[in-house]
Amino acid sequence: KKKKKKKKTGGGGGGGGAAGSGAAGQTAPPTVPVSRLFNNVFPEGEIQHYKDDNVWRETSEEKRELERLEKNMYNEVRQCSEVHREVRRYISDWVKPGMKLIDVCETLENSVRRLIEERGLEAGIAFPTGCSQNHIAAHWTPNGGDNTIIDKDDVIKFDFGTQINGRIIDCAFTKTFNDKYDPLLDAVREATECGIKEAGIDVRLCDIGEAIEEVMESHEVELNGKTYKVKCCRNLNGHSIAPYQIHAGKSVPIVRGGETTKMEEGEFYAIETFGSTGKGYVREDLECSHYMKNYDVGHVPLRLPRAKQLLGVIDRNFGTLAFCRRFLDRIGETKYLMALKNLCDNGIIQPYPPLVDVTGSYVAQYEHTILLRPTCKEVLTRGDDY
């Protein structure tokens, strides 16, 4: 039975409801493992029905049987999603101007570790907490010793992930402390919802991008007396997700002109959109914090003993999941920058520097993870917040 479950919110797309954000019995800050709150049976996400040529799937006995076989895996990704909902609910309410971003990240990450009952590569954090401010769109997290504090006029994208047995949940929201940004956030939230609604089995990726762009660019935002058209960040994308592989090879564009490749049954997708008051184009800049082992890399002979040793540490602790310098600091690694650079130069580790639009612009992001089940589309990370 489902224990202490909050009421379901109404689902969109003619579907069922989504789990509430957080369960009764959770503490603030969150410390109670969700397995205890839900008796290890986790609530289904929001159900959206397939359209047109795929309506038959809903009642197909064969498709239902395929789902019964995946029951345990579905339960695990729903557990990851519940952890995400409960942690983001707390962080969003608690975070305030004047706080250090490094403290916010550590509170968020420690909450995930407790709620998911972290155990090595089996369960835990899927990638570093992005907390990219203003014109920085993605891939920024503080390195050790960073003293960046939150300003009352900041637009912060909180992008964090959870995983069990490599099944990754990737979901993000934007936090502001000034309602002048609301039209920007509304544009991006609406664009992401459009992407989710358009997604489905046999849908072409390019068609989703075109629909997203149309919604995003119908919005404008007035900031300090100047009106900006909200632009999609055209070189940022949603993506398919596979076990222990955050970017699994298919990209979901957020503008027209993408690939004609189709979505397929059983795939997981992170549907994310980014709206900007700047150029709508990002480039790499600033100090790097995010790194990830290349998924397909074979054995590469290494000359540097320290690099060899660091690779062993990375393999044991992160595998092919993304990590950041703070994560290395936390497990007791020191003086590793030279070795890390060597691993990057050898093509074993890929650095992912922050992605930025023009200085002075503002970028907002919303993201959900969806699963294209054989019978329906499940928005796993839906909550009563977004």
Disulfide bonds with the S-S distance in Angstrom:
none
